[in-house]
Amino acid sequence: MPEMTFEWALKQNGVDPKKDVSIDTSIAFSAMGGAFMGGTGDFVTLFEPNALQIEKQGYGYVVASIGELGGVVPYTAYNAKKSYIEKNPEVIKGYTKAIQKGLDFVHNNTDKKVAETIRDYFPDTSMNDLIEIVKRYRKADSWFTTTYIEEENYHHIEEIMESAGELTKKAPFDKLVDNSFSKK
């Protein structure tokens, strides 16, 4: 998905990803930062905290947010079989409630408070860097306010996948998305 969104953003800005640039997909995602620092490529797409570390070490600069350029995309979603949902509605309801609680926490607290809360998951990242990363994600409006997936955003993902040549047939929104446990 990151590459497809990157290609879509390039196309939206008049760059043909097949003709105007060379995108190397042979590098493992976890090795992209190291490959870039080692001299591979002129640009690299990275998640945080890797992007900030590249900047701090003097190897490059964040020039754009693919998340911002890609438009509203419900990027992270969880999947369950229909039979599981029907047999375990309380599990699905509880999981959805937990995700919503996390979203509410992020939106109702300072960058510092969010960074303090997630610190244990990033033991190699300083508190100041975590605060900066949270600030970047907030500035890019990376977090939805609800777990509810809007149909137009779902179709935007399909548009991105179609543009990348990875989707030949669209799936009906109402067959793939179950918002019954989410608040709008």
trRosetta pair geometry for C-beta under 8 A, 3 or more apart (Angstrom, degrees):
i j d omega theta_ij theta_ji phi_ij phi_ji
1 4 5.6 -57 -142 40 34 110
1 5 6.1 33 160 -19 69 107
1 73 8.0 158 179 157 120 142
1 75 6.5 142 140 -147 147 88
1 160 7.9 56 -152 119 75 136
2 5 5.9 -59 -147 39 29 109
2 6 6.2 33 154 -22 65 108
2 29 7.9 109 39 -126 142 119
2 45 5.8 166 161 126 117 137
2 47 8.0 -97 -99 -52 145 94
2 66 6.7 69 -158 110 80 157
3 6 5.4 -53 -146 36 33 115
3 7 6.3 32 155 -18 66 104
3 23 7.0 120 -152 166 108 141
3 25 6.5 31 -115 -105 158 111
3 45 7.5 171 -87 49 56 149
3 164 7.5 103 112 -132 86 140
4 7 5.8 -53 -147 37 31 110
4 8 6.3 34 152 -21 64 106
4 160 5.2 99 140 152 107 100
4 161 6.0 10 -176 -95 154 51
4 163 7.4 125 -172 75 90 92
4 164 4.0 -64 -129 -48 96 156
4 166 6.4 -66 -99 13 136 140
5 8 5.5 -51 -146 36 33 114
5 9 6.3 35 153 -20 65 104
5 66 5.5 98 116 162 112 111
5 67 7.8 20 152 -88 148 40
5 69 7.9 123 158 88 92 89
5 70 3.9 -6 -169 -112 108 141
5 73 6.6 -77 -106 -24 128 170
5 160 5.7 -3 -91 -159 60 144
6 9 5.8 -55 -149 35 29 111
6 10 6.5 33 151 -21 63 103
6 17 7.8 108 117 -106 84 141
6 23 7.7 139 108 -124 128 139
6 45 5.4 -91 -86 -65 141 155
6 66 5.3 -42 -86 -130 75 133
6 70 7.7 -43 -60 -74 34 113
7 10 5.5 -50 -150 32 34 115
7 11 6.5 34 153 -18 65 104
7 17 4.3 -55 -135 -20 91 167
7 23 7.3 -59 -80 -39 98 166
7 163 6.9 176 111 121 104 106
7 164 5.5 107 71 -98 141 92
8 11 5.8 -55 -152 37 31 111
8 12 6.4 32 151 -20 65 107
8 70 6.1 75 79 -129 119 80
8 159 7.6 93 -134 119 137 86
8 160 4.5 -59 -55 -129 155 85
8 163 5.1 95 -100 84 90 149
8 164 7.0 -62 -52 -49 90 93
9 12 5.6 -53 -147 36 32 113
9 13 6.5 12 158 -2 64 111
9 64 7.9 164 160 132 144 137
9 66 5.9 -138 -8 -142 157 72
9 69 3.7 59 -138 131 129 120
9 70 5.3 -66 -60 -72 108 64
10 13 6.1 -78 -155 49 28 98
10 15 4.0 -79 -178 80 90 111
10 16 7.5 -178 134 -58 112 2
10 17 4.9 104 81 -63 148 97
10 20 7.7 -175 172 68 122 123
10 21 7.0 -100 -147 21 150 137
11 14 7.8 81 -172 -43 30 11
11 15 6.8 -95 -72 68 30 61
11 16 7.0 53 -103 -105 75 44
11 17 6.7 -59 -52 -11 86 99
11 163 6.3 -143 36 -178 161 132
12 69 7.1 168 65 175 132 90
13 69 7.4 -38 -32 -156 125 123
15 20 4.9 -128 -163 80 76 149
15 21 6.4 28 171 -14 119 116
16 19 4.1 12 101 41 128 101
16 20 4.6 119 54 -6 74 102
16 21 7.9 173 86 15 52 77
17 20 7.1 -41 -79 50 19 89
17 21 5.9 -40 -136 55 52 104
17 23 6.0 3 -174 -19 103 131
24 27 6.0 51 124 -5 108 104
24 40 6.9 -85 59 169 162 114
24 41 6.3 -124 22 -71 125 115
27 31 5.4 -127 180 88 93 104
27 32 5.4 116 119 -91 126 68
27 35 4.9 -63 -137 -16 148 167
27 40 7.0 133 -68 124 147 155
28 31 4.4 70 65 14 92 109
28 32 7.5 -131 91 -38 48 73
29 32 6.0 -27 -159 -18 35 115
31 34 5.3 -63 -164 50 64 113
31 35 5.5 67 139 -28 87 105
32 35 5.7 -56 -144 37 30 112
32 36 6.3 32 157 -20 65 106
32 44 5.4 152 161 -166 103 119
32 45 7.3 -38 160 66 155 58
32 46 6.2 -170 100 -88 121 88
32 50 7.8 71 78 156 95 155
33 36 5.8 -56 -151 35 29 111
33 37 6.4 25 154 -14 65 107
33 44 6.8 141 -96 135 45 152
33 46 5.6 68 -76 -110 96 137
33 50 4.5 -125 -69 -169 143 119
33 53 7.1 37 -169 79 146 115
33 54 6.0 -132 -148 -66 100 109
34 37 5.7 -54 -145 39 32 109
34 38 6.1 29 154 -18 65 111
35 38 5.5 -61 -148 42 30 112
35 40 4.1 -36 163 46 92 137
35 41 7.2 56 125 12 101 111
35 44 7.5 151 80 -107 92 136
36 39 8.0 146 179 14 26 10
36 40 6.0 -81 -84 68 35 79
36 41 5.7 -51 -110 63 78 111
36 44 3.9 -63 -80 -36 143 150
36 46 7.9 -89 7 -49 152 124
36 54 6.8 -8 98 -123 132 134
36 59 6.8 109 121 147 96 129
36 60 6.8 -39 151 -17 125 146
37 54 6.8 -142 -69 -122 99 87
37 57 7.1 -5 -119 103 129 140
37 59 4.7 -49 -112 -132 82 159
41 44 5.7 111 97 -66 141 84
43 63 7.6 -69 -126 31 111 131
44 54 7.6 -171 65 -106 127 163
44 60 7.3 138 32 46 103 174
45 66 5.8 31 -140 -35 120 146
46 50 4.2 -117 178 97 127 117
46 51 4.4 165 87 -65 114 81
46 54 6.8 135 29 -12 162 136
47 50 6.1 70 71 29 57 110
47 51 7.1 -130 117 -17 14 103
48 51 5.5 -58 -86 34 64 101
48 52 5.9 43 -135 -8 93 105
48 133 4.3 143 171 -145 147 115
48 136 6.6 145 -67 72 147 136
48 137 7.0 -104 20 -52 146 105
49 52 5.3 -55 -166 44 70 113
49 53 5.8 73 136 -27 86 103
49 122 6.2 101 -20 -151 137 133
49 125 4.7 -156 -74 -102 172 137
49 129 6.1 58 -147 148 126 121
49 130 7.5 -51 -89 -88 127 60
49 133 5.6 -65 -99 -83 80 147
50 53 5.6 -59 -148 36 33 113
50 54 6.5 38 155 -24 67 101
51 54 5.8 -50 -153 29 33 113
51 55 6.8 31 150 -15 63 105
51 62 5.3 57 170 -82 121 112
52 55 5.6 -56 -155 38 36 113
52 56 6.1 33 152 -19 70 108
52 62 7.8 -16 -77 -35 52 127
52 129 5.7 141 128 -159 146 101
52 132 6.1 123 -126 102 143 123
52 133 5.9 -90 -25 -77 146 93
52 136 7.6 -153 -67 -12 111 152
53 56 5.6 -53 -139 40 33 110
53 57 6.1 24 162 -12 66 111
53 129 7.9 40 -68 -154 72 144
54 57 6.2 -65 -146 43 23 103
54 59 4.8 -86 -165 70 76 108
54 60 4.8 -17 151 51 116 100
55 58 7.8 39 173 -66 31 25
55 59 7.7 -89 -67 51 19 69
55 60 6.6 -71 -80 86 56 59
55 61 5.8 71 -111 -113 96 48
55 62 6.3 -43 -61 -14 129 86
56 129 7.5 -41 -50 -105 151 119
62 65 7.4 28 173 -68 117 68
62 136 7.7 11 106 -141 173 139
64 68 7.1 -125 179 61 80 112
64 69 5.8 37 160 -38 123 129
65 68 4.0 73 81 7 110 105
65 69 6.5 167 88 -7 58 85
65 136 7.7 170 -91 173 126 97
65 140 4.5 -144 177 -115 168 131
66 69 5.6 -59 -140 47 35 108
66 70 5.5 37 159 -27 69 113
67 70 6.0 -54 -136 34 21 111
67 73 7.7 -127 -143 40 67 110
67 75 7.8 -61 -119 -38 96 148
67 140 5.1 69 86 160 122 133
67 142 5.4 1 161 -105 158 93
68 140 5.0 -111 -54 -147 101 91
68 141 7.5 95 -100 41 85 91
70 73 5.6 -30 127 -15 117 133
70 160 6.9 26 -162 -102 102 140
71 156 5.7 -122 109 -173 130 143
72 150 7.7 8 131 52 135 126
72 152 7.9 44 81 107 125 96
72 153 4.9 -78 121 -111 103 107
72 156 6.4 97 77 48 72 165
73 153 6.5 167 -114 -172 24 95
73 156 6.1 -123 -92 106 72 116
73 157 5.7 110 -145 -80 91 86
73 160 7.1 8 -107 -11 130 153
74 77 5.9 56 139 -62 104 110
74 144 7.1 16 -111 -52 82 145
74 149 4.7 -6 -72 -124 171 102
74 150 7.8 166 -42 34 122 69
74 153 5.2 91 -19 132 96 126
74 154 6.7 -13 28 -76 125 63
74 157 6.9 -66 48 -44 77 132
77 149 7.1 16 -105 -74 124 140
78 95 6.8 -82 73 145 164 136
78 99 8.0 -148 -5 -58 126 148
80 84 4.6 -114 174 84 104 127
80 85 5.3 126 104 -56 121 88
80 92 6.5 -121 38 -94 160 111
81 84 4.5 96 60 2 84 103
81 85 7.1 -150 94 -5 45 84
82 85 5.6 -53 -150 36 34 113
82 86 6.3 32 153 -18 67 107
83 86 5.8 -55 -146 38 30 111
83 87 6.2 19 158 -10 65 112
84 87 6.0 -64 -143 45 28 103
84 88 5.7 -26 173 29 68 116
84 92 8.0 126 124 -56 87 114
85 88 6.8 -80 -126 60 17 76
85 89 6.7 52 172 -89 61 64
85 92 5.4 40 -131 -53 77 156
85 178 6.6 59 -151 67 161 173
86 89 7.2 -3 -146 -53 20 92
88 91 4.0 -9 160 24 113 120
88 92 6.2 118 109 -17 83 89
89 92 5.7 -58 -149 42 38 110
89 93 5.8 40 154 -21 71 109
89 181 7.8 -175 -166 -84 80 118
90 93 5.5 -51 -139 40 32 114
90 94 6.0 34 158 -21 64 108
91 94 5.8 -56 -146 38 26 111
91 95 6.3 25 156 -18 63 108
92 95 5.8 -54 -143 37 29 109
92 96 6.2 28 157 -17 64 109
92 181 5.5 -139 133 -60 98 163
93 96 5.9 -58 -147 40 26 110
93 97 6.2 29 153 -21 63 109
93 181 5.1 -144 -101 -140 59 117
94 97 5.5 -54 -145 36 30 113
94 98 6.4 32 154 -22 64 104
95 98 5.7 -52 -150 33 31 113
95 99 6.6 31 152 -16 64 103
96 99 5.8 -52 -150 36 33 110
96 100 6.3 33 151 -18 65 107
96 147 5.4 -172 -159 91 88 167
96 181 4.2 137 20 129 166 118
96 182 5.9 -118 -171 -76 130 69
97 100 5.6 -55 -148 38 31 113
97 101 6.3 38 151 -25 64 104
97 181 7.9 -92 -39 168 74 103
98 101 5.5 -49 -148 31 31 115
98 102 6.7 34 151 -18 62 102
99 102 5.7 -53 -155 34 34 113
99 103 6.5 34 149 -17 66 104
99 147 5.2 85 100 -86 123 126
100 103 5.6 -52 -148 37 35 112
100 104 6.2 37 153 -20 67 105
100 146 6.7 6 -121 -142 98 56
100 147 5.3 -79 -69 -16 88 112
100 182 7.4 162 -71 -135 122 72
100 183 6.9 74 -128 25 147 103
101 104 5.7 -52 -147 37 30 113
101 105 6.4 36 151 -24 63 104
102 105 5.5 -51 -149 32 32 115
102 106 6.6 31 154 -18 64 103
103 106 5.8 -53 -150 35 32 110
103 107 6.3 20 157 -9 66 111
103 143 6.0 170 -135 172 83 111
103 144 6.3 -38 -134 85 139 72
103 145 6.3 134 159 -158 123 26
103 146 6.8 168 113 -82 159 19
103 147 7.1 -163 -7 -50 148 74
104 107 6.0 -65 -146 45 29 104
104 108 5.7 4 164 -1 68 121
105 108 6.3 -73 -136 49 21 96
105 109 5.8 -6 174 1 64 125
105 114 7.3 133 133 -103 92 86
105 117 7.2 -145 155 148 134 177
106 109 6.7 -75 -132 44 17 96
106 114 5.6 59 -123 -112 68 132
106 138 7.9 -166 169 -89 100 97
106 143 5.2 -84 110 168 149 174
107 143 6.9 -149 -59 106 89 129
107 145 6.0 55 -73 -120 159 82
109 113 4.0 -106 173 87 117 133
109 114 5.5 144 96 -51 115 81
109 117 7.7 60 109 -14 161 137
110 113 4.6 98 53 5 80 100
110 114 7.0 -145 94 -2 43 85
111 114 5.9 -57 -150 39 31 110
111 115 6.1 32 152 -20 66 109
111 131 5.1 87 132 -160 107 75
111 134 4.3 155 -153 99 84 119
111 135 4.7 16 -127 -66 154 79
111 138 6.4 -105 -89 -1 101 146
112 115 5.6 -56 -147 38 30 112
112 116 6.3 32 154 -21 65 105
112 131 5.4 4 -92 -114 61 117
113 116 5.7 -50 -147 34 31 113
113 117 6.5 32 153 -21 62 107
114 117 5.7 -58 -153 35 31 114
114 118 6.5 8 159 -2 67 110
114 134 4.8 145 89 -141 124 148
115 118 6.4 -68 -143 47 28 95
115 119 6.4 59 154 -64 63 87
115 127 6.1 105 140 -161 124 68
115 130 3.7 129 -151 121 106 107
115 131 4.5 -62 -34 -73 163 60
115 133 7.5 122 -104 55 104 92
115 134 5.1 -118 -60 -11 89 138
116 119 5.8 -22 -153 -22 30 120
116 127 7.3 25 -85 -139 66 109
118 121 5.2 -53 -177 36 77 115
118 122 6.5 39 134 4 93 108
118 130 6.7 -177 80 -163 102 128
118 134 7.9 154 33 -75 134 116
119 122 6.4 -87 -153 54 34 87
119 123 7.9 76 157 -89 68 47
119 125 8.0 -143 -141 79 62 93
119 127 6.5 -11 -110 -99 123 81
119 130 6.1 -76 -96 -52 72 175
120 123 6.9 8 -161 -69 39 84
122 125 4.0 -25 152 32 116 122
122 130 6.0 151 76 -92 143 113
125 129 4.9 -120 -176 89 90 126
125 130 5.4 110 125 -60 117 88
125 133 7.5 -10 178 -10 146 144
126 129 4.5 95 58 7 82 103
126 130 7.0 -144 96 -6 44 85
127 130 5.6 -53 -147 36 33 112
127 131 6.4 36 154 -21 65 103
128 131 5.8 -52 -150 33 31 112
128 132 6.5 32 151 -18 63 105
129 132 5.5 -54 -149 37 35 113
129 133 6.2 37 152 -22 67 105
130 133 5.6 -52 -146 35 33 113
130 134 6.4 34 155 -18 66 103
131 134 5.9 -53 -148 36 30 110
131 135 6.3 35 150 -22 63 108
132 135 5.5 -55 -150 36 31 116
132 136 6.5 35 151 -23 64 102
133 136 5.6 -50 -151 31 33 113
133 137 6.5 29 153 -14 65 104
134 137 5.8 -56 -149 39 32 109
134 138 6.1 32 152 -19 66 108
135 138 5.7 -56 -146 38 28 111
135 139 6.2 32 154 -22 64 107
136 139 5.7 -54 -146 35 29 112
136 140 6.3 19 157 -10 64 109
137 140 5.8 -60 -146 44 30 106
137 142 4.2 -69 -169 32 82 139
137 143 6.8 61 148 -27 108 95
138 141 7.4 28 178 -78 36 36
138 142 7.3 -72 -68 27 23 92
138 143 7.4 -21 -101 16 59 110
144 147 7.3 125 97 -84 133 27
144 148 8.0 -157 161 54 136 62
146 182 6.2 104 161 177 100 107
146 183 5.7 -113 -142 83 123 74
146 184 6.4 95 139 -158 167 18
147 181 7.6 -36 98 100 136 86
147 182 4.2 -135 87 -118 93 114
147 183 7.6 76 41 35 86 61
148 179 5.2 54 -137 -149 76 119
148 182 4.0 165 -74 132 67 130
148 183 6.4 -93 -40 89 118 32
148 184 4.7 95 -97 -105 174 53
149 153 6.2 -126 -170 76 74 118
149 154 5.7 77 152 -60 114 104
149 177 5.1 -115 73 -148 131 136
149 179 6.2 -139 38 -81 75 107
149 182 7.5 111 -1 32 65 170
150 153 4.5 85 67 6 92 106
150 154 7.0 -156 95 -8 48 85
151 154 5.4 -53 -150 34 37 116
151 155 6.4 33 154 -16 68 104
151 173 4.9 26 -130 -154 94 166
151 177 7.8 -166 -94 53 66 152
152 155 5.7 -54 -149 39 33 110
152 156 6.5 42 148 -28 63 101
153 156 5.3 -45 -150 27 37 117
153 157 7.1 42 150 -20 62 94
154 157 6.0 -49 -161 27 35 110
154 158 6.9 33 144 -14 63 103
154 173 5.1 108 100 -118 153 104
154 176 7.6 150 -159 83 133 119
154 177 6.0 -86 -95 -39 148 146
155 158 5.3 -49 -152 36 42 116
155 159 6.4 51 146 -25 68 100
155 170 7.9 16 -127 -148 78 134
155 173 7.2 -46 -54 -70 85 120
156 159 5.3 -46 -149 31 36 117
156 160 6.6 39 151 -19 64 100
157 160 5.7 -52 -152 35 34 112
157 161 6.3 30 152 -15 66 107
158 161 5.7 -57 -145 41 32 109
158 162 6.0 37 154 -23 67 107
158 167 5.9 -145 -156 132 69 168
158 170 5.3 44 -161 -121 145 99
158 171 7.7 -157 -97 33 124 74
159 162 5.7 -52 -144 36 28 114
159 163 6.3 32 155 -22 62 108
160 163 5.7 -55 -149 34 28 114
160 164 6.5 21 154 -13 63 109
161 164 5.8 -60 -149 40 32 108
161 166 4.7 -88 -169 76 82 102
161 167 3.8 69 122 -20 111 123
162 165 7.7 43 177 -69 32 23
162 166 7.7 -99 -70 54 19 63
162 167 4.7 -64 -71 68 61 108
162 170 7.8 -20 -66 -72 122 92
164 167 7.8 69 59 5 87 84
167 170 6.9 56 159 -82 122 57
171 175 6.3 -115 169 74 92 114
171 176 5.1 72 125 -40 126 134
172 175 4.3 74 75 7 101 110
172 176 6.9 158 84 -4 53 91
173 176 6.4 -80 -149 46 26 95
173 177 5.5 -26 -179 25 71 118
174 177 7.0 -59 -103 55 23 82
178 181 7.0 42 126 7 97 94
179 182 4.7 -69 -162 45 72 115
179 184 7.5 49 167 -75 132 86
